[in-house]
Amino acid sequence: MPRDKSIAKALTASWSGRGQSIMSDDWPGVVARGDGWRVIVTRDASSFRLQRLSPHKGKRWEPVYGVPASPLEWGAALSRSCPGLAAAVDRLPADPQDAVAALAAAQGVVVPSVQRRSYWRVPDYAGILATDANIRAVRDRTGTVYALQWISPADFHAGKPVFWITQAASASWPDLVEQMLHKTGVRSDGPQDRDAIRLRFVALFHGLPQSAADGPWPVIKVRPKR
């Protein structure tokens, strides 16, 4: 299925109207930033790019050449020169279009909701199953994968239209809950604390089949029906 480009087109049109350079400090496509480095969405809103702050041109950002093709490998390749990059990249969506959708939502770019809502990290994603404060359960576009997502308590209480970060995904929600328990860890509060965490996650899937593929939901299409 061809990729829908309506969100990217709307966002790039907005950026073009601002007249900002991709090398400027105020480029609106920044998705992660550290000490002397940042990750941006490219001018055409199609991919991620790593930049470094130029030591000679003030607040000008230049591309980092010779990095691996996959952003997931940037942190290991540049662990010394870009501290914190690995953790930042790990929090980014694997699909740049999810970051594009989040930027569009945060910057008030108007996109037809039937298209924007096909990206599972945006606030109004069409596949949300349940929400408990700053965590939520979703299923993917195909209806075969469950995921648990999170936003920071500060963003949740501020009501910011930020994109949700996927913490774990699985074809089965019991497996997903166990993944999250392992990832969350057990604090010194003891077994009851672990039980409380488990119950909170399980409650998000109340009444749903264990396997996402057995759910009664349609496929979420990237391109709307005509």
C-alpha positions in Angstrom: 0.0 0.0 0.0 1.4 3.4 -0.9 2.4 5.6 2.0 0.0 8.5 2.7 1.9 11.8 2.4 -0.9 14.2 3.4 0.4 14.9 6.9 4.0 15.5 5.7 2.7 17.8 2.9 0.7 19.8 5.4 3.6 20.1 7.8 6.2 21.1 5.1 3.8 23.7 3.8 3.5 25.2 7.2 7.3 25.1 7.7 7.9 26.6 4.3 5.6 29.5 5.1 7.7 30.3 8.2 10.9 30.7 6.1 13.1 29.0 8.6 16.3 27.2 7.6 16.9 23.5 8.5 20.2 24.7 9.9 18.8 27.4 12.2 18.4 26.9 15.9 14.6 27.5 15.7 13.9 24.8 13.0 10.5 23.5 14.0 11.3 19.9 13.1 13.5 19.1 16.1 12.5 15.8 17.8 15.4 15.3 20.2 18.3 17.5 21.5 21.4 17.0 23.5 24.7 18.7 24.3 25.8 20.0 20.9 23.6 17.6 18.9 20.0 17.2 17.8 17.8 14.9 15.8 15.4 16.6 13.3 12.8 15.7 10.8 14.0 16.6 7.3 12.6 19.5 5.3 10.3 17.1 3.4 9.1 15.5 6.6 10.1 12.1 5.5 13.1 11.0 7.6 15.3 11.7 10.7 18.6 13.5 10.4 21.4 14.0 12.9 23.0 17.4 13.2 25.8 19.0 15.3 26.1 22.5 16.4 28.7 24.3 14.3 31.6 25.6 16.5 32.3 28.4 14.0 28.9 29.7 12.8 27.0 30.6 16.0 23.7 28.8 16.4 24.0 27.0 13.1 23.4 23.2 12.8 25.3 21.1 10.3 24.6 17.5 9.2 26.7 14.7 10.7 28.1 12.7 7.8 29.2 9.0 7.8 26.6 7.8 10.3 24.9 4.5 10.0 21.7 4.4 7.9 19.5 3.3 10.9 19.0 5.9 13.6 19.1 3.1 16.2 22.8 2.7 15.4 23.7 6.3 15.9 24.1 6.1 19.7 26.6 3.3 19.5 28.6 4.9 16.7 28.7 8.3 18.4 28.6 7.4 22.1 31.6 9.7 22.9 30.8 12.7 20.8 27.0 12.7 21.3 26.3 11.6 24.9 22.7 10.8 25.5 22.0 10.2 21.8 21.3 6.4 22.2 18.6 7.0 24.9 17.0 9.8 22.9 16.9 7.8 19.7 15.4 4.8 21.6 12.5 7.1 22.6 11.7 8.1 19.0 9.2 6.3 16.9 10.6 3.8 14.5 8.5 5.3 11.7 9.4 8.9 11.1 5.8 9.5 10.0 4.6 8.9 13.5 7.0 11.8 14.6 5.7 13.9 11.7 2.1 13.3 12.9 3.0 14.3 16.4 4.7 17.5 15.3 1.7 18.4 13.2 -0.6 17.9 16.1 1.7 19.8 18.5 2.1 22.7 16.0 -1.6 23.0 15.2 -1.2 22.0 11.6 -4.6 21.1 10.2 -4.7 17.6 8.6 -7.8 15.6 7.8 -8.4 13.5 11.0 -9.1 10.3 9.1 -5.5 10.5 7.9 -3.8 11.8 11.0 -5.5 9.3 13.2 -3.9 6.4 11.4 -0.6 7.0 13.2 -0.6 5.3 16.6 1.4 7.8 18.5 -0.8 10.8 18.0 -3.2 11.8 20.8 -6.4 11.0 18.8 -5.2 7.7 17.2 -8.1 5.6 16.0 -6.9 2.4 17.6 -7.0 3.5 21.3 -8.4 0.7 23.5 -8.3 2.2 26.9 -6.5 5.0 28.8 -5.5 5.3 32.5 -4.1 8.7 33.2 -0.7 8.8 31.4 -0.7 5.2 30.1 -2.9 3.8 27.4 -3.5 0.5 25.5 -3.7 0.5 21.7 -3.8 -1.9 18.8 -1.8 -1.4 15.6 -3.3 -0.5 12.2 -3.6 -4.2 11.2 -5.4 -5.2 14.4 -2.8 -7.9 15.2 -0.5 -6.2 17.7 -1.3 -4.7 21.1 0.9 -2.0 22.6 1.2 -0.1 25.9 2.1 3.6 25.5 3.1 6.3 28.0 3.6 10.1 28.2 5.3 11.9 31.0 3.1 12.9 34.0 4.0 16.5 33.4 2.8 16.4 29.8 -0.3 14.6 30.8 -1.3 17.1 33.5 -0.4 20.0 31.2 -2.7 18.6 28.5 0.1 18.9 25.9 -0.7 17.4 22.4 2.5 15.3 22.5 3.0 11.9 20.9 2.7 8.8 23.1 5.8 6.7 23.5 5.4 3.0 22.9 6.9 1.1 25.8 6.2 -2.5 24.7 4.3 -4.3 21.9 3.1 -7.9 21.5 0.5 -10.0 19.7 -0.8 -11.1 23.1 -1.7 -8.7 25.9 -0.7 -11.1 28.8 2.8 -11.2 27.2 2.7 -7.5 26.9 1.8 -7.0 30.6 4.8 -9.3 31.6 7.1 -7.2 29.3 5.9 -4.1 31.1 6.4 -5.6 34.5 10.0 -6.5 33.6 10.6 -3.1 32.1 9.0 -1.2 35.1 10.9 -3.3 37.6 10.0 -4.1 41.2 10.7 -1.3 43.7 11.4 -1.8 47.4 7.7 -1.7 48.2 7.6 -5.5 47.7 5.2 -7.9 46.0 2.1 -5.8 46.6 3.6 -3.0 44.5 4.2 -5.5 41.7 0.6 -6.8 41.9 -0.8 -3.3 41.8 1.3 -2.5 38.7 0.1 -5.7 37.0 -3.6 -5.0 37.8 -3.3 -1.5 36.4 -1.9 -2.9 33.1 -4.4 -5.8 33.0 -7.4 -3.4 33.5 -6.5 -1.7 30.2 -7.4 -4.9 28.4 -10.5 -5.8 30.3 -13.0 -7.7 28.0 -10.5 -7.9 25.1 -9.2 -11.2 23.7 -5.7 -12.3 24.7 -4.6 -12.3 21.1 -5.0 -9.0 19.2 -5.7 -10.9 16.0 -8.9 -12.2 17.6 -10.3 -8.7 18.2 -13.4 -7.5 16.5 -11.8 -4.5 14.9 -11.3 -3.4 11.3 -7.9 -2.6 9.7 -7.0 1.1 10.1 -6.2 2.2 6.6 -3.4 4.7 6.0 -5.3 6.0 2.9 -9.0 6.6 3.4 -11.6 4.8 1.3 -12.9 6.8 -1.7 
